[in-house]
């Protein structure tokens, strides 16, 4: 999925509660190197965002 930047609020559930989140990224150095020389490194950086309910 390629969404780009978004100002949309992510709601993981219809009810309240606390959530844990983990974010991982690959390709940051390659994207930075491309943006210095060629403009942008579109599709070079990839993110994985995981959500799960926090223990009560």
N, C-alpha and C positions, 0 to 999 in steps of 0.2 A: 504494500500500500504506500502510495506517495501522497502525502497530504500537504507538505510544506508547513509554513508557519500558520498557526490558527489562533484566533482569540476566543474560540468556542470553549465554554466551560465543560469539562468532562465530569459527568455524574455517574459513578460506578454502581449506584443502587438507588431505588426509589425512596428508601428510608434512610435515616441518619446513621451515624456510627463513625468509628474511626477506621482508617485504612492504612495499610503499609504500601509503600511504592518502592520499586527498584528500577533504575534506569541505567542502561548500558549503551555504549556507543563505540563504533569502530570507524576508522577512516578519517579521523579528525586531522591528523598530520598530513595525509594526502590531500584533503580538501584545502587546507591552509596553503600548501605548496602550489596547488593549481590556481587558487585565487590570487596569489602573488604574480603569477606569470600569465595566465590565460583569462582571468576574469572570475569565473565560478567553477566549482567542482560539483556540478549538479549530479546527484545520485551516488556520489562517492562516500559521503557520511551515511551511516545507517544506525538507527536507534531501535532498541527493544525496551518497551515500558511494560512493567508487570505490576498489577494491583492485586491485593488480597486483603480480606477483613483482618483487622487487628484483634488479638485476643481480648476478651472482656475482662 
